[in-house]
Amino acid sequence: MARGVEGGYRIWDNRARRWWGDLYELCPDELLNELNGARDYTKITALLRKYRAQKR
């Protein structure tokens, strides 16, 4: 589940009950839709890698 926090968006892991991944300053719509929708692990992983690479 993606949640808005101060400075952007973070991913909340309901199973582990903690934040997971990076803080995103801009809202990556594709990633948010997948996290809050179908939750396909492979697609989420690919999107995380894509957006992480763009930050560099």
Phi and psi in degrees as a GROMACS rama.xvg file:
@    title "Ramachandran Plot"
@    xaxis  label "Phi"
@    yaxis  label "Psi"
@TYPE xy
-96.0971  136.525  ALA-2
-131.893  144.311  ARG-3
-77.3298  133.222  GLY-4
-131.711  172.397  VAL-5
-60.0167  122.188  GLU-6
95.7292  -3.24339  GLY-7
153.063  -137.313  GLY-8
-129.363  145.692  TYR-9
-131.93  163.931  ARG-10
-102.637  126.307  ILE-11
-101.987  125.428  TRP-12
-94.4592  109.466  ASP-13
-66.5579  -33.484  ASN-14
-69.3523  -47.7916  ARG-15
-84.8082  -13.874  ALA-16
57.0463  51.2331  ARG-17
-156.243  166.253  ARG-18
-71.6413  146.873  TRP-19
-134.859  135.395  TRP-20
83.5211  -162.837  GLY-21
-90.5199  164.231  ASP-22
-85.8369  127.617  LEU-23
-105.509  121.542  TYR-24
-71.7364  -41.2333  GLU-25
-100.126  152.605  LEU-26
-84.2438  104.83  CYS-27
-76.7138  102.29  PRO-28
-57.833  -41.4474  ASP-29
-58.7298  -46.5257  GLU-30
-65.7056  -44.4435  LEU-31
-62.4307  -41.6713  LEU-32
-62.5575  -40.1619  ASN-33
-70.4651  -41.819  GLU-34
-64.5905  -39.6755  LEU-35
-93.3178  -1.75366  ASN-36
-116.14  -107.813  GLY-37
-69.5294  -30.2963  ALA-38
59.65  45.6209  ARG-39
-78.5874  115.079  ASP-40
-56.7756  -45.0659  TYR-41
-66.03  -39.024  THR-42
-69.255  -39.7145  LYS-43
-62.4817  -43.9561  ILE-44
-61.2812  -44.1126  THR-45
-62.6576  -42.9077  ALA-46
-66.0174  -39.7612  LEU-47
-61.0527  -43.6112  LEU-48
-63.1537  -40.2859  ARG-49
-61.4884  -50.0276  LYS-50
-72.9796  -31.1464  TYR-51
-66.2631  -39.4093  ARG-52
-66.1511  -34.1842  ALA-53
-69.0846  -24.8573  GLN-54
-72.6519  -21.9647  LYS-55
